[in-house]
Amino acid sequence: MVRAPVGVAGLCGLYNLPLLAENHADCPAYEEFLQAAFGGDESVWLRASPTVLAAKMGGERWEKGRCVVLASSAEDELVEGMQRDVMARALEERGWVRRGADGAGPDGRELVLLDIDGRHDDAWREGRGVARAIEVLIGRLFGGGPGPKEGEFF
């Protein structure tokens, strides 16, 4: 049996698939991508969206979950920042508390919104975005915080 993680990091993520299609209605490639992955039924897109699946990330379904890092870049040309915003809102509705608001939630659940640099693929192609998201996640879980500057933990 695989045990659930204590933390996860999302990087330039697609969190609400119908919203992605709506925001990019002028670019057929987005709908083609979604149809290739999930078929043409938009209700399936919604059910497959992490914002809907966030209901499984509450205390009763993800008991050991302690930290979620959602990283995005203002320079991302493919995925708008609204995707991170709707995921953050979905998690907050499940009791996750943004870092800096009141610490962690009542059951120790913390949500960190991380701004990274670069275009969409730069996050993993160059590795800095991935490294920073992991650094912040590990720092929050085991080191008390991400630290004031990049590179503090690694």
N, C-alpha and C positions, 0 to 999 in steps of 0.2 A: 504494500500500500504506500502510495506517495503522500507525504505529509504536506499540508498547505504551507506556503511561505509566511514569514512574519511581515514581509514588506514587498512591494512591487514598485517598479518605475515604468511609467508610460512616456514614450518619446515621440513627439510630433504625431500624436495618435489620432486615429479616426474613431470617435466615440459615439457619434450619432449619425448613422449612415443615411437616413432620409434627409437630414439637414445638409449633409455633404452634397447630395444630389441637388437639393434645392439651391444651395449657394453657388453651385457651378452648373446651373441649367443651360448656360450658354456654351458649355464645353461638353460635347457628346462623350468624350473619353471617360468621364466620371461615371455616367450612367452605364456605359459599356462595361466598365470595371465591376460595378456592383452587380449587373446582370450576369456577368461571367462567373462571379463568385457565389451569388445567392439566388439567381433566377430573376424573373421579372416581377414577382409579387413583392410590392413595397412593404407589406406587413411583415414579410420575412426579414427584410432589411432592418426594420425596427426591432424585431425580436432578437436579432443577432447583434444589435448595438450594445456596446459596453454600458451606455447610460441606462439601458433597461436591465442589463445584467448586474448593475450596481446593487440591485435589491438583494443579491446574494452575498454582498460584501458587508452586511451588518453583523453585529455581534453573534447572533444565533447561527449564522451560516459560515462565518469566517472568524471563528473564536480567537485564533492566535494572531490575526491581522493587527499590526501596530502602525505601519507607515505606508502611505501612498505618495509617490512623487510623480507629478505631472509636469513634464518638461516640454516647452515649445519655444519657437523662435519667431520674433516679429518679422524676420526676413524670409520666413517660409513661404514660398511661392505656390505651394500645392495645397496646404492645409491651413485654413484660417484659424486664428486664435479662439474663435467662438467654439471650436470643438473642445478645447481644454475647459473653457468656461462652463459648458453644459455638463461635462463630466464632473467638474468640481461641485457644481450645484447638486448633481445626483448623489454624490458621496456625502455632501453636507446634509442632505435630507435623510441619510442613513446614520447620522451621528458623528461623522468625521469632522474634525475641527481644523481649520487652516492654521498653520504655524504662525505665531505672532498674534493670533486673535486671543485665545485664552489657553495657550499651551496645547495640550492634547485634549481629546474629548473625554467624557465621563468614564469611558472604559479604556482610556489610553490610546485612542485612535487619532492619528495625526495626518493631516493632508498638507503637502508642501507643493506650492506652485513655483516652478523653477523656470526662469528665463535663460535660454541658451542663445548662442550666436550662430549665424549662418543660414544658408538656404536649406531646403528640406533634406536633401541627401547628405549634406555636410555633417550632420549630427553623427552619423555612423561611418561615413566614408573617411572623414578626417579623425573621427574618434573622440574629439573633445566633448561633444554633447553627451555621448554615451558614458564616458568616463566621469563627467561632472554629475550626471544623474545617479550613477552608482555610488560615487563619493558622497553625495548628499544623503542617499538612502542609508548607506552603511553608517555614516556619521550620526544620523538621527536615531538609528536603531542601537548602535553600540558605543557611540562617542559623545552623546549629549547634544549634538547639533552639527550642522554642515560647516560651521566656521565662517569667519568673515571674508575669507578670500579663497579663490580657487586654488586647489592643490594642497590644501592644508593636511589632508589625511593620507594622500598618496604622494 
